């Protein structure tokens, strides 16, 4: 499998302030990588470096020219007079010169992306009227329009009900099977166990590797601090970070 | 009866003065109505109002010295923008407060200058507009404004949507949010400068904010909102002139009243169509 992203001893931050240091990992085509870490642990900063929004402060980074991102849904305006197709079409705008607005070809590409994520029938629905899970899928479609080999998802499961989350997880598996590399910031350790590799961040890289090797009590304690919760009577399998032992954690994000 | 209504509608058009006023409000309506949609969606209504008021001293100084109002207004806007940036950079003063302080100070300065004995007559038209007194140059400016606004909004449509919808991801989608913001602000400033001469310093914001708010209530897509906002602005401008003609009210104020009246009307239309839908569904 091809390495799509290679990071070696990467440090990143804002101005003189280093938020994340010593990050070394690779992302190969077809892989789902869970990015775990507490809020403020550097997950979002890593995504921004991978997107090229900020330059690494130190270290080496190889990444494809185009990385797509699926942001947290609650940042998008639900009151905007736009359809699902309009939102997916937004993904094409950056490919056009500034004086051109998306035309037929761009809308066709957006329609194909909506089809790929199984929402072709909702193309004309108003974005704000869709369910949380459908909105998240439309934002995935917007990212797919640019046909980027690496897709970054910033806590896409937050605020989703069980059925929507299951659908999104299936979609993520399909996208990876198509040969993309997906980095998914998440709080869900159980989910991370089912994926290909795990990257644990807490201001620095705590661990990177296969879930079975990485998701140990020691690593999770180093990632989340001492405050992790062990469910009674279940060994390492049931360790959960402190803010994920109940459903619905959309309120965590400032 | 129908002939009487027809006569009443046609009568104002026989006056050259009113024909020019109709054209002026229609052109400003197209520009203000369309641009206003982005003002409302970007939540810039307060900024637009502040800018309009802050350019008063520039207008008054221009009127006092005989400079073109456009030049005075542009200088006024520049001073206001710099003063707001300066006041906003003082740590203890928030941006909101900075705008309020600067705008009140500048508007007060404008009023002070305007009320001095040396001021020539015609200050009233700076404050309340004088659509019946538009010159050929005013009409040409309004026409150019409508053209520039329509072309610019057409070209920037996709980028305005991306940034307005979720600014945090604009960069990743290949759109520079700052450039889009600056373009929108420049358009707003130009529109204010041109429209202030027809509609007046106090009322000019009505054409940017009221039709777009009304259109937002009755549209579910951006294209529909842009078209209906421009249509509402043109219709309200013309309705205001009719009211002014028959009720002998001030033209600028009548237009502003008609523009603002579109908002409750749109709200009513939405409520009625909502209950009609429910009745059909029941």
Contacts between the chains, C-beta under 8 A, distances in Angstrom:
chain1	res1	chain2	res2	distance
A	51	B	171	7.4
A	51	B	172	4.8
A	53	B	171	5.3
A	53	B	172	6.8
A	67	B	172	7.6
A	68	B	172	7.5
A	69	B	169	6.2
A	69	B	172	4.5
A	71	B	166	6.3
A	71	B	168	6.0
A	71	B	169	4.6
A	71	B	172	7.9
A	75	B	166	5.0
A	75	B	168	5.3
A	75	B	169	7.2
A	76	B	165	5.7
A	76	B	166	4.4
A	77	B	164	6.9
A	77	B	165	5.5
A	77	B	166	6.9
A	80	B	41	6.8
A	80	B	161	7.7
A	80	B	164	6.8
A	80	B	165	5.4
A	80	B	222	7.8
A	81	B	216	7.1
A	81	B	219	5.7
A	81	B	220	5.6
A	81	B	221	5.3
A	81	B	222	5.2
A	81	B	224	7.4
A	81	B	225	5.3
A	82	B	161	6.7
A	82	B	165	6.7
A	82	B	221	7.2
A	82	B	222	6.2
A	83	B	221	6.7
A	86	B	161	6.9
A	86	B	221	7.6
A	86	B	222	7.2
A	87	B	165	7.0
A	89	B	158	7.5
A	90	B	158	7.1
A	90	B	161	6.2
A	90	B	162	4.9
A	90	B	165	6.6
A	90	B	173	6.3
A	91	B	173	6.3
A	92	B	158	7.8
A	93	B	158	3.9
A	93	B	159	5.9
A	93	B	161	7.6
A	93	B	162	5.2
A	93	B	173	6.4
A	93	B	174	7.0
A	93	B	175	5.9
A	94	B	162	7.8
A	94	B	173	4.8
A	94	B	174	2.0
A	94	B	175	5.4
A	95	B	174	6.6
A	96	B	158	7.0
A	98	B	155	7.1
A	98	B	156	7.4
A	98	B	159	6.8
A	98	B	179	7.9
A	99	B	155	4.4
A	100	B	155	7.1
A	100	B	158	7.9
A	101	B	154	6.7
A	101	B	155	6.7
A	101	B	156	7.7
A	101	B	157	4.4
A	101	B	158	4.4
A	102	B	158	5.1
A	126	B	220	5.7
A	142	B	173	7.7
A	146	B	173	7.9
